[in-house]
Amino acid sequence: MTDDYETLLRKKAEIEASIAEILKSEKNKSIASARNLIELFQLKPADVFASNARKSQDAGHGAKSRDPTPGSTRPGRGKPPDLIRNC
């Protein structure tokens, strides 16, 4: 039983080493390919990593309600304040 277990552990170590070696090789190939494409098309970081990425959905929403006395506003999310709840 332990012989089989030890054999499997050795095989596992060999497979993991093989995976690491192939990953390193493929990663280097991918980086070289990306660099060639960047040079070929004269890409800038702004071209690849767009700064106009979609913002979160609630970003930029204005106030839904305003308390006239203190002048405070609220976005309309969550538990309503006493002013609205008691109307």
Order of alpha helices (4+ residues) and beta strands (2+ residues): alpha-alpha-beta-beta-alpha
